[in-house]
């Protein structure tokens, strides 16, 4: 009898999946963003929310919940009902790097969320001030090896610090770190020549790059960026196996019905294929990036493990 009941319940659940997809959403949906209004992640979130509202005939409302490097909002998503009406804008910093640098874990990136899909990637770039005399990564490495610890870089965020820690490890060099409260403050000193190097996203610094105030030495992605087609990757510059990539995704609380997750994933892929959306993303320095929920799950797991090793090897301490 128990076996028959179990089979019946499983059949009922399978039959309900298409119904859930058809009726969802029947009320407004919250999209939690862990950063203040006006920032790059917030702008991406609002583009996605606007298009999801259009496709579903229900409001998808962005709610900004800044705090703990974006992780406060993700902790709220993790604790929300798993019904599809609370979603989170999950970025690489909150899902794969930031948790390694927190003494108190607010959530587990590997078990507390249902991955919906990737939205876009934000390629990073190694930048030098206009007065920096070395014009390539190879020349920079030669100088750094000749004078260990003499070259410094401005560090405006954990993600950029980790990207440069990985560079130091892969290139076998010793560079000094000068901390700053953000990328904007770091870039001021690099442009002024007070600190020679920094890493940041292409989008955040594209105007300074265009104006010649900052000079790109290498893209930190595994392939060249359409925004900087003439700038080589780290791998092309001789740093084998190097990749440091920022990205933005959409996630839901663990246990959200598969029918809802799959519907949102399909809509997300539709949205990111729209020419006007792709143009908006490129304007603010992002490249649209599609994929299935399983693709995102694999990326989170791989990147989480990778950056955990970088944190351990660097000796960076949890805050």
FENMOBEL-V597311 format. One record per pair of residues at least 24 apart in sequence whose C-alpha atoms are under 10 Angstrom apart, sorted by the first residue. I is the first residue (numbers start at 1). J is the second residue. D is the distance in Angstrom with one decimal. If there is no record, write none. Layout:
BEGIN
((I:J:D) (I:J:D))
END
This chain:
BEGIN
((14:259:9.7) (16:257:9.9) (16:259:8.9) (17:257:7.5) (17:258:7.4) (17:259:5.3) (17:260:8.2) (18:258:9.7) (18:259:6.5) (18:260:9.1) (18:263:9.8) (19:259:8.5) (19:260:10.0) (20:83:9.9) (20:257:8.0) (20:258:9.3) (20:259:6.4) (20:260:6.8) (20:263:9.7) (21:257:8.9) (21:258:8.8) (21:259:5.2) (21:260:5.4) (21:261:8.8) (21:262:8.4) (21:263:6.4) (21:264:9.2) (22:259:8.9) (22:260:9.0) (22:263:9.0) (23:56:10.0) (23:260:9.6) (24:56:8.3) (24:58:9.4) (24:83:9.4) (24:84:8.1) (24:85:9.1) (24:259:9.1) (24:260:7.0) (24:263:8.8) (24:264:9.8) (25:53:9.8) (25:56:7.0) (25:57:8.4) (25:58:6.8) (25:59:9.2) (25:60:9.6) (25:83:9.7) (25:84:7.9) (25:85:7.6) (25:260:8.6) (26:56:8.9) (26:57:8.9) (26:58:7.1) (26:59:9.8) (26:85:9.4) (27:56:10.0) (27:57:9.3) (27:58:6.2) (27:59:7.6) (27:60:9.2) (27:85:8.0) (28:53:8.8) (28:56:9.9) (28:57:9.3) (28:58:5.5) (28:59:4.8) (28:60:5.9) (28:61:7.1) (28:85:7.1) (28:86:9.3) (29:53:8.9) (29:58:7.6) (29:59:6.3) (29:60:4.7) (29:61:6.1) (29:62:8.7) (29:84:7.5) (29:85:4.5) (29:86:6.0) (29:87:7.5) (30:59:8.4) (30:60:5.8) (30:61:5.0) (30:62:6.1) (30:63:6.7) (30:77:9.8) (30:84:9.0) (30:85:6.0) (30:86:4.8) (30:87:6.1) (30:88:8.2) (31:60:6.6) (31:61:5.8) (31:62:4.8) (31:63:6.0) (31:64:8.5) (31:73:9.7) (31:77:9.0) (31:85:8.3) (31:86:6.1) (31:87:4.8) (31:88:5.4) (31:89:6.9) (31:250:9.0) (31:251:9.6) (31:252:9.5) (32:61:8.4) (32:62:5.9) (32:63:4.9) (32:64:6.0) (32:65:6.6) (32:66:9.4) (32:72:9.8) (32:73:6.1) (32:74:7.7) (32:76:8.3) (32:77:7.3) (32:86:7.4) (32:87:6.2) (32:88:4.8) (32:89:6.2) (32:90:9.1) (32:250:10.0) (33:62:6.8) (33:63:6.1) (33:64:4.8) (33:65:5.9) (33:66:7.3) (33:70:7.6) (33:71:9.5) (33:72:9.4) (33:73:6.3) (33:74:8.2) (33:77:9.9) (33:87:9.1) (33:88:6.4) (33:89:5.5) (33:90:8.1) (33:91:9.5) (34:63:8.6) (34:64:5.9) (34:65:4.9) (34:66:4.4) (34:67:6.7) (34:68:8.6) (34:69:7.5) (34:70:4.0) (34:71:6.5) (34:72:6.6) (34:73:4.9) (34:74:7.2) (34:75:9.9) (34:76:9.9) (34:88:8.5) (34:89:7.5) (34:90:8.5) (34:91:9.1) (34:94:8.8) (35:63:9.5) (35:64:6.1) (35:65:6.3) (35:66:4.4) (35:67:7.4) (35:68:9.7) (35:69:7.9) (35:70:5.8) (35:71:9.3) (35:72:9.6) (35:73:8.5) (35:89:9.8) (36:63:9.5) (36:64:5.9) (36:65:7.3) (36:66:5.8) (36:67:9.1) (36:70:9.3) (37:62:9.5) (37:63:9.2) (37:64:6.7) (37:65:9.6) (37:66:9.3) (39:204:9.6) (39:284:9.8) (40:122:9.6) (40:203:8.3) (40:204:8.0) (40:281:9.6) (40:284:6.9) (40:285:8.4) (40:286:8.9) (41:89:8.1) (41:90:9.5) (41:91:8.1) (41:122:9.8) (41:247:9.4) (41:248:7.5) (41:284:9.7) (41:286:9.7) (42:89:8.8) (43:280:9.4) (43:281:9.0) (43:284:8.4) (44:89:9.1) (44:119:8.5) (44:120:8.5) (44:248:8.3) (44:249:9.9) (44:277:9.7) (44:280:8.7) (44:281:7.1) (44:284:8.6) (44:286:8.6) (45:88:9.3) (45:89:6.7) (45:90:9.9) (45:119:9.2) (45:248:8.9) (45:249:9.4) (45:250:9.1) (47:271:9.2) (47:272:9.9) (47:277:7.5) (47:280:8.2) (47:281:8.7) (48:89:9.7) (48:119:8.4) (48:250:9.4) (48:267:9.9) (48:268:7.7) (48:271:7.4) (48:272:8.6) (48:277:8.8) (50:271:10.0) (51:267:8.9) (51:268:8.7) (51:270:9.5) (51:271:6.6) (51:272:9.6) (51:277:8.9) (52:264:8.3) (52:267:7.2) (52:268:7.8) (52:270:9.9) (52:271:7.9) (55:267:7.6) (55:270:9.7) (55:271:9.1) (56:264:9.8) (56:267:9.2) (60:85:8.9) (60:86:9.5) (60:87:9.4) (61:86:9.7) (61:87:9.9) (62:87:9.5) (62:88:9.5) (62:89:9.5) (63:88:9.7) (68:94:9.3) (68:98:9.0) (68:102:9.1) (68:106:9.6) (69:93:7.8) (69:94:7.3) (69:98:7.4) (69:99:9.8) (69:157:9.4) (69:158:9.0) (70:94:6.2) (70:95:9.8) (70:98:8.8) (71:95:8.4) (71:98:7.7) (71:99:8.1) (71:102:9.9) (71:105:9.6) (71:106:7.4) (71:107:8.6) (72:106:7.7) (72:107:9.6) (74:106:8.3) (74:107:7.7) (74:108:9.9) (74:109:9.1) (74:112:9.5) (74:113:9.2) (74:251:9.2) (74:252:9.5) (74:253:9.3) (75:105:9.3) (75:106:5.7) (75:107:5.8) (75:108:9.1) (75:109:9.7) (75:112:9.0) (75:253:9.7) (76:106:9.2) (76:107:9.3) (76:253:9.2) (77:107:9.6) (77:112:8.8) (77:113:8.1) (77:251:8.5) (77:252:6.8) (77:253:5.8) (77:254:9.2) (78:106:9.0) (78:107:6.9) (78:108:8.7) (78:109:9.1) (78:111:9.4) (78:112:5.6) (78:113:6.3) (78:114:9.4) (78:251:9.5) (78:252:7.6) (78:253:5.0) (78:254:7.0) (79:107:9.0) (79:112:8.5) (79:113:9.7) (79:253:7.1) (79:254:9.0) (80:252:8.8) (80:253:6.4) (80:254:9.1) (81:252:9.4) (81:253:6.9) (81:254:8.9) (81:255:8.8) (81:256:8.2) (82:113:9.4) (82:114:9.2) (82:252:7.2) (82:253:5.1) (82:254:6.3) (82:255:5.5) (82:256:4.4) (82:257:7.5) (83:252:8.7) (83:253:8.1) (83:254:9.6) (83:255:8.1) (83:256:5.4) (83:257:7.0) (83:260:8.3) (84:251:9.7) (84:252:6.7) (84:253:7.8) (84:255:9.5) (84:256:6.0) (84:257:7.6) (84:258:9.9) (84:259:9.9) (84:260:6.5) (84:261:7.8) (84:264:9.3) (85:252:8.7) (85:253:9.6) (85:256:9.4) (85:260:9.8) (86:251:9.2) (86:252:6.8) (86:253:7.6) (86:256:9.8) (87:113:9.7) (87:114:9.7) (87:116:9.4) (87:250:7.1) (87:251:5.9) (87:252:4.8) (87:253:7.2) (87:256:9.9) (88:113:9.2) (88:115:9.8) (88:116:9.8) (88:249:8.3) (88:250:5.9) (88:251:5.2) (88:252:6.1) (88:253:8.3) (89:118:9.9) (89:119:9.2) (89:248:6.8) (89:249:5.8) (89:250:5.0) (89:251:6.5) (89:252:8.9) (90:115:9.0) (90:116:10.0) (90:117:9.8) (90:118:9.0) (90:119:9.5) (90:247:8.5) (90:248:5.8) (90:249:5.0) (90:250:5.6) (90:251:6.2) (90:252:9.2) (91:118:9.5) (91:119:9.6) (91:120:9.6) (91:121:9.3) (91:122:10.0) (91:246:7.4) (91:247:5.6) (91:248:4.3) (91:249:6.0) (91:250:8.4) (91:251:9.7) (91:300:9.9) (92:121:9.2) (92:122:9.7) (92:159:8.5) (92:245:8.0) (92:246:5.6) (92:247:5.4) (92:248:6.5) (92:249:8.2) (92:299:9.7) (92:300:8.0) (92:303:8.3) (92:304:8.9) (93:157:9.8) (93:158:8.0) (93:159:6.4) (93:246:7.5) (93:247:8.4) (93:248:9.1) (93:304:9.9) (94:248:9.8) (95:248:9.8) (95:249:9.7) (95:300:6.8) (95:301:9.2) (95:303:8.7) (95:304:7.2) (96:159:9.8) (96:246:10.0) (96:299:9.2) (96:300:6.3) (96:301:7.9) (96:302:8.7) (96:303:5.7) (96:304:4.1) (96:305:7.8) (96:306:8.5) (96:307:6.7) (96:308:8.0) (97:158:8.0) (97:159:7.0) (97:162:8.2) (97:303:8.0) (97:304:6.5) (97:305:9.2) (97:306:9.0) (97:307:5.8) (97:308:7.2) (97:310:9.4) (97:311:8.4) (98:158:7.5) (98:159:8.1) (98:304:9.5) (98:307:9.3) (98:308:9.6) (98:318:9.3) (99:304:8.8) (99:307:10.0) (99:308:9.0) (99:318:8.9) (100:304:8.4) (100:305:9.7) (100:307:7.9) (100:308:6.1) (100:309:9.5) (100:310:9.8) (100:311:7.1) (100:312:9.0) (100:316:9.5) (100:317:8.9) (100:318:7.0) (100:319:9.5) (101:158:8.7) (101:308:9.0) (101:311:7.8) (101:312:10.0) (101:316:7.7) (101:317:6.5) (101:318:4.1) (101:319:6.0) (102:317:8.5) (102:318:4.8) (102:319:5.2) (103:317:8.7) (103:318:5.2) (103:319:5.8) (104:318:8.7) (104:319:8.5) (109:297:9.8) (109:300:7.7) (109:301:8.4) (109:304:8.2) (110:254:10.0) (110:297:8.0) (110:298:9.8) (110:300:7.3) (110:301:6.5) (110:304:8.4) (111:253:9.6) (111:254:7.2) (112:251:9.8) (112:252:8.8) (112:253:6.4) (112:254:5.2) (112:255:8.8) (113:250:9.9) (113:251:6.3) (113:252:5.6) (113:253:4.7) (113:254:4.3) (113:255:7.8) (113:256:8.6) (113:297:9.4) (114:250:9.0) (114:251:5.6) (114:252:5.0) (114:253:5.7) (114:254:4.9) (114:255:6.8) (114:256:6.7) (114:257:9.1) (114:258:8.8) (114:261:7.6) (114:293:7.9) (114:294:9.6) (114:296:9.6) (114:297:8.2) (115:249:8.0) (115:250:6.7) (115:251:4.6) (115:252:6.5) (115:253:8.7) (115:254:8.6) (115:256:9.8) (115:261:7.8) (115:262:9.9) (115:265:9.2) (115:292:8.7) (115:293:5.2) (115:294:7.4) (115:295:8.7) (115:296:6.1) (115:297:5.9) (115:298:9.6) (115:300:8.9) (116:249:7.6) (116:250:5.4) (116:251:5.0) (116:252:6.9) (116:256:9.9) (116:258:9.5) (116:260:9.1) (116:261:5.5) (116:262:7.2) (116:263:9.1) (116:264:6.8) (116:265:5.5) (116:266:9.3) (116:268:8.7) (116:291:9.0) (116:292:7.2) (116:293:4.8) (116:294:8.4) (116:295:9.4) (116:296:7.4) (116:297:8.7) (117:248:9.2) (117:249:5.8) (117:250:5.5) (117:251:7.1) (117:261:8.7) (117:262:9.1) (117:264:8.3) (117:265:5.6) (117:266:8.9) (117:267:10.0) (117:268:7.3) (117:269:8.3) (117:289:8.9) (117:290:7.0) (117:291:5.9) (117:292:5.7) (117:293:5.0) (117:294:8.2) (117:295:7.6) (117:296:5.7) (117:297:8.6) (118:247:7.9) (118:248:6.4) (118:249:4.2) (118:250:6.3) (118:251:9.0) (118:265:8.6) (118:268:8.4) (118:269:8.8) (118:272:9.7) (118:288:8.4) (118:289:5.9) (118:290:5.5) (118:291:6.0) (118:292:7.7) (118:293:8.0) (118:295:8.2) (118:296:6.1) (118:297:9.7) (118:299:9.4) (119:247:7.7) (119:248:5.5) (119:249:4.9) (119:250:6.8) (119:265:9.7) (119:268:7.3) (119:269:8.2) (119:271:9.3) (119:272:7.1) (119:281:9.8) (119:286:9.4) (119:287:8.6) (119:288:6.0) (119:289:5.4) (119:290:6.3) (119:291:8.5) (119:296:9.9) (120:246:8.9) (120:247:5.8) (120:248:5.4) (120:249:7.0) (120:250:10.0) (120:272:8.4) (120:278:9.5) (120:281:7.8) (120:282:9.7) (120:285:9.7) (120:286:6.0) (120:287:5.3) (120:288:4.2) (120:289:4.5) (120:290:7.5) (121:201:9.9) (121:221:9.6) (121:245:7.1) (121:246:5.8) (121:247:3.9) (121:248:6.1) (121:249:8.7) (121:281:9.5) (121:285:8.8) (121:286:5.6) (121:287:5.3) (121:288:6.5) (121:289:6.3) (121:290:9.8) (122:200:9.6) (122:201:6.2) (122:202:7.2) (122:203:7.3) (122:204:9.5) (122:221:9.1) (122:225:9.8) (122:244:10.0) (122:245:6.6) (122:246:4.9) (122:247:5.3) (122:248:7.8) (122:281:9.6) (122:282:9.6) (122:284:9.3) (122:285:6.5) (122:286:4.8) (122:287:6.5) (122:288:9.1) (122:289:9.8) (123:200:8.6) (123:201:5.7) (123:202:6.1) (123:203:8.0) (123:219:7.2) (123:220:6.7) (123:221:5.9) (123:222:9.4) (123:223:9.5) (123:224:9.1) (123:225:7.2) (123:227:9.5) (123:243:9.7) (123:244:7.9) (123:245:5.5) (123:246:6.0) (123:247:7.9) (123:285:7.9) (123:286:7.3) (123:287:8.0) (124:159:9.7) (124:160:8.3) (124:163:8.7) (124:199:6.7) (124:200:5.4) (124:201:4.0) (124:202:5.5) (124:203:8.4) (124:204:9.3) (124:205:9.7) (124:218:8.9) (124:219:6.1) (124:220:5.3) (124:221:6.8) (124:225:9.4) (124:243:9.4) (124:244:7.0) (124:245:6.2) (124:246:6.9) (124:285:9.8) (125:160:9.5) (125:163:9.6) (125:198:8.5) (125:199:5.6) (125:200:5.8) (125:201:6.0) (125:202:6.0) (125:203:9.7) (125:205:9.2) (125:215:9.7) (125:216:6.5) (125:217:7.4) (125:218:5.8) (125:219:4.4) (125:220:5.3) (125:221:8.1) (125:225:9.6) (125:228:9.5) (125:231:9.2) (125:232:9.9) (125:233:8.8) (125:234:9.3) (125:244:9.1) (125:245:9.5) (126:153:9.9) (126:160:9.4) (126:163:9.3) (126:164:8.6) (126:167:9.9) (126:197:7.3) (126:198:6.0) (126:199:4.6) (126:200:7.0) (126:201:8.9) (126:202:9.2) (126:214:9.8) (126:215:8.5) (126:216:5.9) (126:217:5.6) (126:218:5.3) (126:219:6.4) (126:220:7.0) (126:233:9.7) (126:234:9.0) (127:153:9.4) (127:187:9.2) (127:190:8.6) (127:191:9.7) (127:196:8.5) (127:197:5.7) (127:198:5.3) (127:199:5.8) (127:200:7.7) (127:201:9.9) (127:202:9.6) (127:205:9.2) (127:209:8.7) (127:213:10.0) (127:214:6.2) (127:215:5.4) (127:216:4.5) (127:217:5.7) (127:218:7.5) (127:219:9.1) (128:153:9.0) (128:187:9.5) (128:190:6.9) (128:191:8.0) (128:193:8.9) (128:195:8.7) (128:196:5.6) (128:197:4.6) (128:198:6.5) (128:199:8.7) (128:209:9.9) (128:213:9.0) (128:214:5.8) (128:215:5.1) (128:216:6.4) (128:217:6.9) (128:218:9.9) (129:187:8.6) (129:188:9.6) (129:189:8.6) (129:190:5.1) (129:191:4.9) (129:192:7.2) (129:193:5.8) (129:194:8.8) (129:195:7.8) (129:196:5.5) (129:197:6.5) (129:198:8.6) (129:209:10.0) (129:212:9.0) (129:213:6.8) (129:214:5.1) (129:215:6.1) (129:216:9.0) (130:190:8.4) (130:191:6.6) (130:192:8.3) (130:193:7.5) (130:196:8.7) (130:209:9.9) (130:212:7.0) (130:213:5.9) (130:214:5.7) (130:215:6.1) (130:216:9.8) (131:190:9.3) (131:191:8.4) (131:192:8.6) (131:193:6.4) (131:194:10.0) (131:196:8.0) (131:213:9.4) (131:214:9.3) (131:215:9.3) (132:190:9.4) (132:191:9.8) (132:193:7.7) (132:195:9.4) (132:196:6.1) (132:197:8.3) (132:214:9.7) (132:215:8.7) (133:196:9.4) (134:217:9.1) (135:215:8.6) (135:216:8.9) (135:217:6.8) (136:216:9.0) (136:217:5.6) (136:218:7.8) (136:231:9.9) (136:232:9.3) (136:237:7.8) (137:171:9.7) (137:216:9.9) (137:217:6.2) (137:218:7.0) (137:232:9.4) (137:233:9.7) (137:234:7.7) (137:236:9.7) (137:237:6.1) (137:238:8.1) (137:239:8.7) (138:171:9.5) (138:217:9.7) (138:234:9.7) (138:237:6.4) (138:238:7.1) (138:239:8.8) (139:237:9.9) (140:173:9.6) (140:217:9.3) (141:168:9.4) (141:171:7.1) (141:172:8.4) (141:173:6.7) (141:174:9.3) (141:175:9.8) (141:238:9.8) (141:239:9.7) (142:173:8.9) (143:173:9.4) (144:168:9.8) (144:171:9.8) (144:172:9.2) (144:173:6.0) (144:174:6.5) (144:175:7.0) (145:171:9.5) (145:172:8.0) (145:173:5.8) (145:174:7.3) (145:175:9.4) (146:173:9.5) (147:173:9.5) (147:174:8.6) (147:175:9.5) (148:173:7.0) (148:174:5.2) (148:175:6.9) (148:176:9.0) (149:173:8.3) (149:174:5.1) (149:175:4.9) (149:176:5.5) (149:177:9.4) (150:174:8.1) (150:175:6.8) (150:176:7.0) (151:175:5.4) (151:176:6.2) (151:177:8.9) (151:195:8.4) (151:196:7.4) (151:197:8.2) (152:176:4.4) (152:177:5.7) (152:178:6.9) (152:194:9.5) (152:195:6.2) (152:196:6.4) (152:197:6.5) (152:198:8.6) (153:177:5.2) (153:178:6.0) (153:179:8.6) (153:186:9.0) (153:190:8.3) (153:194:9.9) (153:195:6.1) (153:196:6.2) (153:197:4.4) (153:198:5.1) (153:199:8.1) (154:178:4.9) (154:179:6.0) (154:180:6.8) (154:182:9.6) (154:183:8.5) (154:185:9.1) (154:186:5.5) (154:187:7.7) (154:188:9.8) (154:189:7.9) (154:190:7.2) (154:194:9.4) (154:195:6.3) (154:196:7.8) (154:197:6.2) (154:198:5.0) (154:199:7.7) (154:200:9.9) (155:179:4.8) (155:180:5.7) (155:181:8.3) (155:182:7.8) (155:183:7.4) (155:185:9.5) (155:186:6.6) (155:187:9.4) (155:197:9.0) (155:198:6.4) (155:199:7.3) (155:200:8.9) (156:180:4.7) (156:181:5.7) (156:182:4.1) (156:183:4.3) (156:184:7.6) (156:185:7.3) (156:186:5.6) (156:187:8.4) (156:198:8.2) (156:199:8.2) (156:200:8.0) (157:181:7.1) (157:182:5.8) (157:183:6.7) (157:186:9.4) (157:199:9.3) (157:200:8.6) (158:182:9.5) (159:199:9.1) (159:200:8.7) (159:201:9.9) (159:244:8.8) (159:245:9.0) (159:246:8.0) (159:307:9.7) (160:198:8.0) (160:199:5.5) (160:200:6.2) (160:201:8.6) (160:244:8.8) (160:245:9.8) (160:246:9.6) (161:198:9.0) (161:199:7.9) (161:200:9.6) (161:311:10.0) (161:316:9.7) (162:199:9.9) (162:244:8.5) (162:307:7.7) (162:310:7.1) (162:311:7.3) (162:314:8.5) (162:316:9.1) (163:199:7.6) (163:200:9.3) (163:220:8.1) (163:242:9.3) (163:243:8.3) (163:244:5.6) (163:245:8.4) (163:246:9.9) (163:307:9.2) (163:310:9.0) (164:198:8.4) (164:199:7.3) (164:220:9.7) (164:244:8.9) (165:310:7.1) (165:311:8.3) (165:313:8.8) (165:314:6.5) (165:315:9.9) (165:316:9.6) (166:242:7.6) (166:243:8.6) (166:244:8.1) (166:306:9.9) (166:307:8.8) (166:309:9.7) (166:310:6.4) (166:311:9.1) (166:313:9.2) (166:314:8.4) (167:220:9.3) (167:234:8.7) (167:239:7.8) (167:240:10.0) (167:241:10.0) (167:242:7.2) (167:243:8.9) (167:244:9.0) (168:239:9.9) (168:314:9.3) (169:239:9.8) (169:242:9.7) (169:310:8.5) (169:313:8.5) (169:314:8.5) (170:238:9.8) (170:239:6.3) (170:240:7.1) (170:241:7.6) (170:242:6.9) (171:234:9.8) (171:238:8.4) (171:239:5.8) (171:240:8.2) (171:242:9.1) (172:239:9.4) (187:213:9.3) (187:214:8.2) (188:213:9.6) (188:214:9.9) (190:214:7.7) (191:215:9.3) (200:246:9.8) (201:245:8.9) (201:246:7.8) (201:285:7.6) (201:286:9.0) (202:227:7.7) (202:228:8.4) (202:284:9.0) (202:285:5.9) (202:286:8.3) (203:227:8.7) (203:281:9.6) (203:282:8.3) (203:283:7.8) (203:284:5.4) (203:285:3.5) (203:286:6.7) (203:287:9.9) (204:284:7.8) (204:285:7.1) (204:286:9.9) (205:285:8.9) (206:283:9.7) (206:284:8.9) (206:285:7.6) (219:243:9.0) (219:244:9.0) (219:245:9.6) (220:244:5.3) (220:245:6.8) (220:246:9.7) (221:245:5.8) (221:246:9.0) (225:285:9.9) (225:286:9.8) (225:287:8.6) (226:282:8.9) (226:285:9.9) (226:287:8.6) (227:282:7.9) (227:283:9.3) (227:285:7.6) (227:286:9.2) (227:287:9.2) (244:303:9.5) (244:307:9.5) (245:303:9.5) (246:286:9.4) (247:286:8.4) (247:287:9.1) (247:288:9.6) (247:289:8.7) (248:286:9.2) (248:288:9.5) (248:289:8.9) (249:289:9.1) (249:290:9.6) (249:296:7.9) (249:300:10.0) (250:293:9.4) (250:296:9.2) (251:293:9.0) (251:296:9.3) (251:297:10.0) (258:293:9.8) (261:292:9.9) (261:293:7.8) (262:292:8.4) (262:293:7.7) (264:293:9.9) (265:290:9.0) (265:291:8.2) (265:292:6.8) (265:293:7.0) (266:290:9.8) (266:291:9.4) (266:292:8.4) (266:293:9.9) (268:292:9.9))
END
